[in-house]
């Protein structure tokens, strides 16, 4: 088990002034989003969404909201973007293509 509390406390303190900070999610909402994703989030990411806020903090408020409440596939959330990318990848006939992977190393760095 990891103790993320010191890090979460620092992130909460830094995020307090963010004008884009959204209310934290409940664990039940994160569970519902994970069900739609088909996998569990890293415990630290889940803790950020349940204790700091549902996105809107970090450099330039850049952490995306995980989902709407209740979880929907509204554009602009991490959930909706993942579902869009994974559905496109599932329809891609390219052999060896994995969801979320770039086709060209030059473009992806």
N, C-alpha and C positions, 0 to 999 in steps of 0.2 A: 504494500500500500504506500502511496506517495503522499507526502504532506505538502500540499500546494498552498496552504493558508497564508504563509508569509508573502508569497508572490501575489496571491489574490488580493491581499490587503494593499499591497503597493499599487496594483493595477486599479483597484477601486478608488484609492486616493487620487491617482492621476486622472481617472475618468470622470471624477465628480464634476469638473468644470466643462465637460464636453456638451456642446449645445445639441448634438445629435444622439446622445445616449438614450437608449430605449430601456423600458422597464425589464428587469430580469424575467426569465421564463420559469415556470414551475417545472419540477422534475417530470411530472406527467406529460407536459407539453414536449419536453425534450425526448421522452420515451416514444411519444407518438411520431415525432419527426424521424427518430431513428428507425422506427417501424417502416416508414415510407422509404427511407434511404436503403434499408436492407442490411444495415450494420450499425454498430454502436460507435459513438464519437469517442475520441481520446478523452480520458477522464478530465484532463486539464481544460480542454475546449468546452466540454459539458459544464464544468464548474464555472468557467467564465460566463457562459450564457445564463446560468442559474443564480450566480451571486453578484456579478458585476452589471451585466446588462445584455439584452438581446441585440447586440451590435451597436454601431454608432460611436465606438471609442477606438483608441489606438491612433497611430499617425493619421492625421487628417480625418478622423472618424471613420477609418477605413474597414474596421471589422464589420462584415455584413451581418445582417440579422439572420439567424438560423432559419426562422420561419415566421409566419404570421401566427397570431393566436386566435383561434385554434389553428394548427398547421394546415396550410393550403399550399398550392403550387403557384402563388402569385409571383410574377416576375420581380427580380431584384433581391430575392433571398438566396441564401446558400442552398437551401433545399431545392428551390425551383431551378437554379442553375445546374446543380448536379443531375437532377432528373432530366433536364434538357440534353446535357452532354452525354449522359449514359444512354438515353434513347437514340440519339444520333449514332453513337458508337455501335449500338446493337444492330443498327441497320446498315452499317458500313461493311461492304464486302471485302475490304482489304485484309489479306491474311496476316495474322499476328498482331492486329490492331487491338490495343487495350483501351478501355474507357479512360479519358482524362490524359492520355499521352499525346504529345505532339508528333506529327509525322516527320517533321524536319528538325534535325538537331541545330541547324544554323538559326532557325527562327526561334527556337525555345531556349537557346543559350546553353 
